[in-house]
Amino acid sequence: MKVHTFPFTVAYADTDAEGIVYHARYLEIAERARMNWLRGRVVVGDDIGFVVKELNIRYFQPLRAADEFVVETQMLDVGMATVKIEQKFVKDGIICAIINIKVAYLGGDMRPKQIPQEFISGLV
């Protein structure tokens, strides 16, 4: 499946007192990368859209202030109402962190709903 890359530069505000990217900022950066990846794809009718169901983060090497890296976003698996996504934080070819996320597609009634095919077709 296609890999979407999202470039990012660490700002001082992203770091803790030691100049290392604060662990929770990875989630915020990953969310920006996913929104960029999904840009232009609209939610159908009254549907809520994708919500996070599961999340796992593994840290391998710290990112620091002024580091430039990319977030590589890729769908791993598509179910009827869920999508498994992997996001790698890569600096100079080295994986610094990996986020595995499972999102569920919800209808307006807040219940799982089949993902519209036109939504998925452009992402695979």
KOLPATI-759830 format. One line per field, with one value per residue: residue number from 1; x, y, z of N, C-alpha, C, O, CB in turn. Coordinates in Angstrom, 2 decimals, m for minus. Glycine has a CB too. Example, Ala and Ser with C-alpha at 12.3 -4.5 7.8 and 13.67 -1.06 7.14 Angstrom:
i = 1, 2 $
nu = 13.19, 12.85 $
nv = m5.69, m2.25 $
nw = 7.80, 7.08 $
cau = 12.30, 13.67 $
cav = m4.50, m1.06 $
caw = 7.80, 7.14 $
cu = 13.20, 12.90 $
cv = m3.30, 0.03 $
cw = 7.80, 7.87 $
ou = 14.24, 13.41 $
ov = m3.32, 1.14 $
ow = 8.46, 8.04 $
cbu = 11.31, 14.08 $
cbv = m4.47, m0.60 $
cbw = 9.05, 5.72 $
//
This chain:
i = 1, 2, 3, 4, 5, 6, 7, 8, 9, 10, 11, 12, 13, 14, 15, 16, 17, 18, 19, 20, 21, 22, 23, 24, 25, 26, 27, 28, 29, 30, 31, 32, 33, 34, 35, 36, 37, 38, 39, 40, 41, 42, 43, 44, 45, 46, 47, 48, 49, 50, 51, 52, 53, 54, 55, 56, 57, 58, 59, 60, 61, 62, 63, 64, 65, 66, 67, 68, 69, 70, 71, 72, 73, 74, 75, 76, 77, 78, 79, 80, 81, 82, 83, 84, 85, 86, 87, 88, 89, 90, 91, 92, 93, 94, 95, 96, 97, 98, 99, 100, 101, 102, 103, 104, 105, 106, 107, 108, 109, 110, 111, 112, 113, 114, 115, 116, 117, 118, 119, 120, 121, 122, 123, 124 $
nu = 0.84, 0.34, 2.79, 2.67, 4.40, 5.31, 6.87, 8.67, 9.86, 11.46, 10.45, 11.44, 9.35, 8.31, 9.76, 11.14, 12.61, 15.21, 15.64, 14.70, 12.25, 9.09, 7.27, 4.44, 4.09, 4.64, 2.24, 0.63, 2.03, 1.85, m0.91, m1.22, 0.15, m1.51, m3.86, m2.95, m2.44, m5.03, m6.18, m8.57, m10.34, m13.57, m15.90, m18.74, m22.03, m23.88, m22.06, m19.67, m17.00, m13.53, m12.37, m10.08, m9.34, m7.49, m4.10, m0.59, 2.69, 6.10, 9.28, 12.47, 14.77, 15.66, 14.20, 15.32, 15.45, 15.26, 15.72, 15.17, 12.79, 10.77, 7.37, 6.23, 3.37, 1.23, m1.30, m2.00, m3.90, m7.25, m10.42, m13.96, m15.06, m12.89, m9.49, m6.10, m3.20, 0.15, 2.67, 5.74, 8.45, 11.00, 14.38, 17.02, 17.10, 16.89, 14.79, 13.01, 10.76, 7.74, 4.34, 1.50, m1.77, m5.25, m8.14, m11.63, m14.50, m17.20, m20.73, m23.31, m24.79, m22.98, m22.10, m20.21, m19.59, m19.73, m16.86, m16.87, m16.23, m15.13, m13.74, m11.58, m10.31, m8.45, m6.34, m4.97 $
nv = m1.18, 2.34, 4.71, 7.57, 10.56, 12.93, 15.80, 17.20, 19.57, 19.77, 21.94, 24.21, 24.33, 21.81, 20.21, 18.77, 19.74, 18.88, 19.16, 17.16, 15.63, 15.76, 13.03, 12.85, 14.60, 13.22, 11.98, 14.18, 15.14, 12.91, 12.90, 15.25, 14.42, 12.32, 13.76, 15.32, 13.30, 12.41, 14.58, 16.31, 14.24, 13.73, 13.32, 11.22, 12.38, 12.44, 11.08, 10.42, 9.77, 8.77, 7.46, 7.05, 3.83, 1.97, 2.25, 2.25, 2.97, 2.87, 3.73, 4.37, 5.92, 9.11, 12.19, 15.51, 19.08, 21.10, 18.97, 17.48, 15.49, 12.80, 11.71, 8.65, 7.40, 4.67, 2.47, m0.62, m2.62, m3.07, m3.24, m4.00, m1.88, m0.78, 0.46, m0.34, 1.37, 2.34, 4.43, 5.77, 7.45, 8.93, 9.70, 10.71, 8.17, 6.49, 4.82, 6.37, 6.25, 4.32, 4.34, 2.46, 2.28, 1.84, 2.65, 3.36, 3.54, 5.64, 6.02, 8.58, 7.89, 7.13, 4.53, 1.72, 1.69, 0.60, 1.35, 3.81, 2.89, 4.65, 6.36, 4.88, 4.00, 5.85, 5.76, 3.38 $
nw = 0.00, m0.51, 0.66, 2.59, 2.96, 5.42, 6.04, 8.82, 11.19, 14.25, 16.76, 19.40, 21.25, 21.10, 22.71, 25.79, 28.98, 28.57, 25.90, 24.29, 22.21, 23.58, 24.86, 24.36, 22.26, 19.96, 19.33, 18.60, 16.37, 14.72, 14.31, 12.79, 10.51, 9.67, 9.11, 7.00, 5.15, 4.70, 3.52, 1.60, 1.40, 2.14, 4.83, 4.63, 4.26, 7.24, 8.75, 11.35, 10.95, 11.08, 14.15, 16.87, 17.93, 18.96, 20.12, 19.89, 20.85, 20.04, 21.06, 19.76, 19.25, 20.41, 19.26, 18.68, 19.43, 16.54, 14.83, 11.67, 10.11, 8.73, 8.75, 8.00, 6.72, 6.50, 5.38, 6.86, 6.98, 5.94, 7.18, 7.40, 8.90, 10.09, 10.12, 10.02, 10.78, 10.22, 11.47, 10.91, 12.36, 10.85, 10.65, 8.75, 7.54, 9.71, 11.94, 14.39, 15.99, 16.18, 15.50, 15.91, 14.93, 15.26, 13.67, 13.76, 11.70, 12.11, 12.06, 12.04, 14.26, 16.12, 15.97, 14.74, 11.23, 7.82, 5.93, 3.44, 0.10, m1.81, m0.21, 0.71, m1.63, m2.82, m1.09, m0.97 $
cau = 0.00, 1.10, 3.36, 2.57, 5.44, 4.98, 8.09, 8.45, 11.04, 11.18, 10.59, 11.77, 8.10, 8.01, 10.73, 11.12, 13.70, 16.50, 15.71, 14.23, 10.83, 8.22, 6.66, 3.08, 4.11, 4.61, 0.83, 0.17, 2.68, 1.24, m2.25, m1.04, 0.53, m2.71, m4.77, m2.37, m2.64, m6.46, m6.64, m9.39, m11.32, m14.59, m16.78, m19.98, m23.28, m23.88, m21.10, m18.66, m15.71, m12.61, m11.99, m9.05, m9.82, m6.32, m2.89, 0.64, 3.88, 7.41, 10.33, 13.76, 15.84, 15.00, 14.32, 15.72, 15.15, 15.80, 15.80, 14.26, 12.46, 9.49, 6.46, 5.76, 2.07, 0.82, m2.34, m1.55, m5.04, m8.55, m11.56, m15.26, m15.28, m11.65, m8.26, m4.86, m2.26, 1.47, 3.35, 7.14, 9.17, 12.28, 15.36, 18.24, 16.99, 16.81, 13.47, 13.09, 9.56, 6.67, 3.00, 0.50, m3.06, m6.44, m9.25, m12.94, m15.36, m18.48, m21.84, m23.85, m25.34, m21.81, m21.89, m19.37, m20.28, m18.82, m16.11, m17.20, m15.15, m14.49, m12.84, m10.39, m9.68, m7.31, m5.29, m4.25 $
cav = 0.00, 3.59, 5.37, 9.02, 11.18, 14.23, 16.36, 17.96, 20.05, 19.91, 23.29, 24.21, 24.09, 20.37, 19.48, 18.89, 20.56, 18.39, 19.37, 15.96, 15.73, 15.26, 11.80, 13.06, 15.36, 12.28, 11.79, 15.37, 15.17, 11.82, 13.34, 16.19, 13.62, 11.60, 14.74, 15.67, 12.11, 12.32, 15.85, 16.24, 13.16, 14.23, 12.36, 11.09, 12.74, 12.72, 10.20, 11.04, 9.54, 7.89, 7.74, 6.14, 2.69, 1.42, 3.01, 1.73, 3.73, 2.34, 4.72, 3.74, 6.92, 10.40, 13.33, 16.69, 20.39, 21.41, 17.78, 17.36, 14.09, 12.60, 10.70, 7.79, 6.85, 3.60, 1.54, m2.00, m3.51, m2.41, m4.11, m3.43, m0.60, m0.36, 0.55, m0.38, 2.32, 2.42, 5.70, 5.71, 8.72, 8.56, 10.78, 10.25, 6.73, 5.75, 4.87, 6.88, 5.80, 3.75, 4.35, 1.61, 2.81, 1.26, 3.60, 2.81, 4.49, 5.72, 6.75, 9.65, 7.32, 6.75, 3.09, 1.38, 1.66, 0.22, 2.46, 4.00, 2.44, 5.80, 6.94, 4.03, 3.73, 6.70, 5.61, 2.08 $
caw = 0.00, m0.63, 1.83, 2.54, 3.79, 5.97, 6.64, 10.05, 11.89, 15.67, 17.34, 20.82, 21.98, 21.04, 23.52, 27.25, 29.52, 28.07, 24.46, 23.60, 21.91, 24.64, 24.35, 23.87, 21.01, 18.85, 18.97, 17.90, 15.06, 13.94, 13.93, 11.67, 9.35, 9.20, 8.50, 5.71, 4.33, 4.37, 2.96, 0.40, 1.52, 3.04, 5.49, 3.89, 4.93, 8.67, 9.43, 12.21, 10.33, 11.80, 15.54, 17.34, 18.73, 19.64, 19.83, 20.50, 20.43, 20.43, 20.87, 19.54, 19.33, 20.63, 18.35, 19.46, 18.86, 15.21, 13.97, 10.53, 9.89, 8.05, 9.26, 6.91, 7.08, 5.58, 5.82, 6.89, 6.78, 5.89, 7.47, 7.02, 9.58, 10.74, 9.34, 10.80, 10.19, 10.85, 11.22, 11.31, 12.45, 10.25, 10.51, 8.08, 7.29, 10.98, 12.56, 15.76, 16.71, 15.36, 16.08, 15.27, 15.33, 14.64, 13.69, 13.38, 11.00, 12.80, 11.48, 12.87, 15.49, 16.93, 15.87, 13.59, 9.93, 6.74, 5.35, 2.03, m0.78, m2.46, 0.77, 0.80, m2.93, m3.09, m0.08, m1.09 $
cu = 0.89, 1.61, 3.26, 3.64, 5.03, 6.24, 7.76, 9.80, 10.66, 11.45, 10.90, 10.53, 7.72, 8.82, 10.51, 12.34, 15.08, 16.64, 15.31, 12.73, 10.03, 7.40, 5.25, 3.04, 4.11, 3.17, 0.29, 0.76, 2.08, m0.16, m2.17, m0.70, m0.68, m3.70, m4.26, m2.60, m4.09, m7.02, m7.42, m10.41, m12.34, m15.39, m18.12, m21.18, m23.11, m22.89, m20.13, m17.29, m14.85, m12.33, m10.98, m9.67, m8.68, m5.09, m1.71, 1.81, 5.12, 8.46, 11.67, 14.94, 15.18, 15.22, 14.56, 15.34, 15.93, 15.99, 14.77, 14.04, 11.17, 8.68, 5.95, 4.48, 1.65, m0.30, m1.77, m2.67, m6.32, m9.62, m12.84, m15.45, m14.01, m10.48, m7.09, m3.83, m0.94, 2.09, 4.75, 7.73, 10.61, 13.16, 16.63, 18.25, 16.89, 15.41, 13.63, 11.91, 8.59, 5.37, 2.13, m0.85, m4.16, m7.55, m10.52, m13.74, m16.73, m19.50, m22.32, m24.45, m24.25, m21.58, m20.99, m20.20, m19.26, m18.17, m16.50, m16.00, m14.42, m13.50, m11.51, m9.62, m8.44, m6.14, m4.47, m3.31 $
cv = 1.25, 4.09, 6.88, 9.59, 12.60, 14.79, 17.22, 18.38, 20.31, 21.35, 23.15, 23.86, 22.61, 19.56, 19.67, 19.71, 20.14, 18.56, 18.15, 16.10, 15.03, 14.10, 12.01, 13.85, 14.44, 12.04, 12.97, 15.46, 14.10, 12.21, 14.33, 15.43, 12.87, 12.56, 15.17, 14.54, 12.03, 13.58, 15.63, 15.12, 13.58, 13.09, 12.39, 11.49, 13.12, 11.85, 11.02, 10.95, 8.64, 8.39, 6.68, 5.08, 2.09, 2.21, 2.39, 2.53, 3.00, 3.40, 3.99, 4.70, 8.28, 11.38, 14.56, 17.98, 20.59, 20.18, 17.87, 15.88, 14.01, 11.57, 9.94, 7.10, 5.84, 2.77, 0.14, m2.96, m2.70, m3.45, m3.44, m2.03, m0.08, m0.33, 0.51, 0.45, 2.24, 3.75, 5.61, 7.12, 8.41, 9.79, 10.19, 8.73, 5.87, 5.93, 5.26, 6.43, 5.21, 3.81, 3.41, 2.02, 2.06, 2.27, 2.91, 3.92, 4.46, 6.51, 7.82, 9.17, 6.83, 5.23, 2.81, 1.23, 1.27, 1.46, 2.60, 3.67, 3.61, 6.49, 6.21, 3.98, 4.59, 6.54, 4.34, 2.06 $
cw = 0.00, 0.70, 1.62, 3.46, 4.18, 6.63, 7.85, 10.61, 13.34, 16.12, 18.83, 21.65, 21.99, 22.04, 25.02, 27.69, 29.01, 26.55, 23.65, 23.37, 23.01, 24.08, 23.77, 22.56, 19.80, 18.38, 18.17, 16.50, 14.15, 13.46, 12.76, 10.38, 8.78, 8.54, 7.13, 4.71, 3.84, 3.73, 1.67, 0.42, 2.57, 3.66, 4.77, 4.76, 6.39, 9.44, 10.27, 11.53, 11.19, 13.21, 15.97, 18.24, 19.55, 19.22, 20.58, 19.95, 20.94, 20.08, 20.75, 19.74, 19.49, 19.48, 19.22, 18.72, 17.56, 14.33, 12.85, 10.27, 9.08, 8.84, 8.04, 7.38, 6.03, 6.20, 5.78, 6.55, 6.81, 6.14, 7.00, 7.62, 10.26, 9.77, 10.33, 10.05, 10.96, 10.47, 11.79, 11.30, 12.02, 10.07, 9.91, 7.89, 8.55, 11.57, 14.03, 16.62, 15.70, 16.15, 15.25, 15.83, 14.59, 14.79, 13.23, 12.70, 11.67, 12.00, 12.44, 14.18, 16.45, 16.96, 14.66, 12.31, 8.87, 6.13, 3.88, 1.13, m1.44, m1.51, 0.80, m0.52, m3.22, m2.14, m0.23, m2.27 $
ou = 2.03, 0.97, 3.70, 3.77, 4.49, 6.64, 6.72, 10.78, 9.67, 12.53, 10.66, 10.64, 6.89, 8.59, 9.80, 13.02, 16.02, 17.66, 15.55, 12.01, 10.27, 6.89, 4.91, 2.05, 3.65, 2.92, m0.42, 0.06, 1.84, m0.55, m2.98, m1.19, m0.85, m4.30, m5.05, m2.92, m4.35, m8.21, m7.01, m11.27, m12.01, m15.53, m18.59, m21.33, m22.32, m22.89, m19.82, m16.53, m15.38, m12.09, m11.02, m10.42, m8.88, m5.04, m1.82, 1.93, 5.19, 8.51, 11.97, 15.96, 14.24, 16.26, 14.08, 14.96, 17.12, 16.40, 13.63, 15.00, 10.56, 9.23, 5.32, 4.51, 1.70, m0.26, m1.13, m2.44, m6.46, m9.71, m12.80, m15.93, m14.05, m10.49, m7.09, m3.62, m0.92, 2.04, 4.94, 7.52, 11.34, 12.78, 17.23, 19.28, 16.80, 14.91, 14.29, 12.04, 8.60, 5.31, 2.04, m1.04, m4.01, m7.87, m10.48, m13.66, m17.35, m19.18, m21.78, m24.61, m24.55, m20.95, m21.00, m21.32, m18.07, m18.83, m16.47, m14.88, m13.20, m12.55, m10.44, m8.39, m7.49, m5.08, m3.38, m2.64 $
ov = 1.21, 3.93, 7.40, 9.16, 13.35, 14.30, 17.87, 17.63, 20.98, 21.89, 22.10, 23.16, 22.19, 18.37, 20.58, 20.31, 20.94, 18.16, 18.11, 16.63, 13.86, 14.17, 11.38, 13.77, 14.83, 11.93, 12.79, 15.80, 14.34, 11.88, 14.25, 15.76, 12.79, 12.22, 15.35, 14.79, 11.61, 13.65, 14.88, 15.06, 13.75, 12.02, 13.45, 10.98, 13.99, 11.87, 12.16, 11.91, 7.83, 9.58, 5.54, 5.38, 1.73, 2.77, 2.05, 2.73, 2.58, 3.89, 3.10, 4.34, 8.59, 11.39, 14.64, 17.96, 20.27, 20.32, 18.30, 15.11, 15.03, 10.69, 10.52, 6.29, 6.11, 2.43, m0.25, m3.99, m1.76, m4.44, m2.43, m1.11, 0.95, m0.99, 1.21, 0.27, 2.10, 4.16, 5.40, 7.88, 7.73, 10.77, 9.28, 8.08, 4.65, 7.04, 4.57, 6.25, 5.56, 3.39, 3.56, 2.11, 1.70, 2.70, 1.98, 5.09, 3.41, 7.50, 7.95, 9.95, 6.21, 4.72, 3.56, 0.74, 1.57, 2.46, 1.62, 4.12, 3.56, 7.13, 6.82, 3.91, 4.09, 7.12, 4.24, 1.06 $
ow = 0.45, 1.74, 0.59, 4.60, 3.37, 7.69, 7.91, 10.52, 13.63, 15.89, 19.43, 22.66, 22.81, 22.21, 25.46, 26.85, 29.02, 25.98, 22.44, 24.22, 23.32, 22.96, 22.77, 21.83, 18.72, 17.18, 17.19, 15.54, 12.97, 12.34, 11.83, 9.31, 7.57, 7.52, 6.20, 3.55, 2.71, 3.42, 0.79, m0.46, 3.74, 3.06, 4.36, 5.87, 6.74, 10.68, 9.95, 11.53, 11.96, 13.44, 15.50, 19.17, 20.71, 18.12, 21.76, 18.74, 22.09, 18.95, 21.55, 20.33, 18.76, 18.82, 20.35, 17.55, 17.49, 13.17, 13.08, 10.21, 8.78, 9.50, 7.16, 8.31, 4.83, 7.38, 4.81, 5.92, 7.59, 5.41, 6.30, 6.95, 10.93, 8.73, 11.34, 8.85, 12.18, 9.31, 12.99, 10.35, 12.73, 9.44, 10.48, 8.07, 8.45, 11.68, 14.80, 17.83, 14.52, 17.30, 14.03, 17.05, 13.42, 15.90, 12.41, 13.09, 11.78, 11.35, 13.54, 15.11, 17.46, 17.88, 13.69, 12.32, 8.99, 5.86, 3.14, 1.39, m1.61, m1.96, 0.89, m0.51, m3.82, m2.35, 0.33, m2.50 $
cbu = m0.96, 0.23, 4.85, 1.14, 6.80, 3.79, 8.86, 7.65, 11.62, 12.03, 9.29, 12.33, 6.98, 8.28, 12.14, 11.12, 13.68, 16.67, 17.08, 14.55, 10.51, 7.28, 6.59, 2.26, 5.33, 5.26, m0.02, 0.53, 4.22, 1.18, m2.97, 0.07, 1.65, m3.41, m4.92, m0.86, m2.27, m7.25, m5.46, m8.52, m10.64, m15.53, m16.94, m20.15, m24.24, m25.26, m20.33, m18.62, m14.98, m11.31, m13.24, m7.93, m10.45, m6.14, m3.07, 0.81, 3.84, 7.72, 10.35, 13.82, 16.77, 15.51, 13.03, 17.25, 15.47, 17.11, 15.59, 14.81, 12.31, 9.70, 5.28, 6.85, 1.01, 2.03, m3.62, m0.98, m5.07, m8.78, m11.63, m16.41, m16.38, m11.33, m8.22, m4.36, m2.83, 2.39, 2.56, 7.95, 9.11, 12.06, 15.67, 19.48, 18.16, 17.90, 12.73, 13.17, 8.90, 7.00, 2.39, 0.79, m3.15, m6.82, m8.94, m13.72, m15.47, m18.30, m22.98, m24.89, m26.28, m21.98, m23.25, m18.59, m20.94, m19.57, m14.57, m17.67, m15.71, m15.55, m13.47, m10.79, m10.68, m7.75, m5.89, m5.23 $
cbv = 0.00, 4.65, 4.93, 9.51, 11.18, 14.14, 17.20, 17.12, 21.34, 18.92, 24.14, 25.58, 24.90, 19.85, 19.91, 17.49, 20.50, 16.93, 19.78, 14.66, 15.12, 16.39, 10.79, 13.79, 16.27, 10.94, 11.58, 16.62, 14.96, 10.54, 14.00, 17.22, 12.63, 10.86, 15.97, 15.96, 10.85, 12.01, 16.78, 16.07, 11.78, 15.18, 12.68, 9.65, 11.63, 12.54, 9.35, 10.37, 10.86, 7.76, 7.76, 6.90, 1.62, m0.10, 4.50, 0.20, 5.20, 0.96, 5.75, 3.16, 6.87, 11.02, 13.50, 16.66, 21.53, 22.12, 16.49, 18.09, 13.33, 12.13, 11.33, 6.74, 7.97, 2.70, 1.65, m2.33, m4.62, m1.68, m4.44, m4.36, m0.75, m1.30, 1.86, m1.85, 3.77, 1.23, 6.89, 4.78, 9.33, 7.86, 11.47, 10.68, 6.28, 6.24, 3.49, 8.41, 6.98, 2.27, 5.82, 0.07, 4.32, m0.14, 4.83, 2.24, 4.16, 6.35, 5.81, 10.39, 6.16, 7.27, 2.32, 0.07, 3.05, m0.60, 2.23, 5.45, 1.52, 6.80, 6.93, 2.63, 3.95, 8.09, 5.63, 0.94 $
cbw = 1.22, m1.27, 2.08, 2.96, 3.05, 6.98, 5.60, 11.09, 11.21, 16.49, 17.12, 21.25, 21.36, 19.64, 23.17, 27.93, 31.02, 28.43, 24.09, 24.44, 20.51, 25.19, 25.45, 24.92, 20.97, 19.27, 20.22, 18.70, 15.19, 14.78, 15.13, 12.00, 9.71, 10.37, 9.42, 5.85, 5.12, 5.62, 2.70, m0.78, 1.89, 2.31, 7.03, 3.37, 4.83, 9.23, 8.41, 13.61, 10.06, 11.03, 16.49, 18.10, 17.81, 19.31, 20.22, 20.22, 20.97, 19.70, 22.05, 18.15, 18.07, 21.92, 17.45, 19.74, 19.87, 15.36, 14.80, 9.26, 11.24, 6.58, 10.11, 6.49, 7.23, 5.23, 4.94, 8.26, 7.86, 4.53, 8.97, 7.47, 10.60, 11.90, 8.46, 11.04, 10.22, 10.42, 11.85, 10.36, 13.92, 8.90, 11.90, 8.87, 6.51, 11.99, 12.42, 15.75, 17.50, 14.93, 16.12, 15.52, 15.05, 15.28, 12.80, 14.62, 9.47, 14.17, 11.11, 12.11, 15.15, 18.34, 15.74, 13.87, 9.60, 5.66, 5.51, 1.78, m1.85, m2.93, 2.16, 1.22, m4.02, m3.07, 1.27, m1.23 $
//
